[in-house]
Amino acid sequence: MSMVMGLICEEDNWDGPKYVAEHVYAIEFMVDAQLINEMTAWNRPRQFEFMSLALPKHGEAESEDQRQA
């Protein structure tokens, strides 16, 4: 994956760095990956519950769990 992200091929009109900048959302792992641990006090079942939540539907109020997640 990282090889393609850095690839530029004029023949195929592919600009990996430009594509990644415009289409890929990436988090800073060492900072953001630990955030859920801090928010849940390392409670793995609670983390699973948060990560399993659906987004609220259009016009639907956000639940307390959705807000926390």
Order of alpha helices (4+ residues) and beta strands (2+ residues): alpha-beta-beta-alpha-alpha-alpha-alpha-alpha
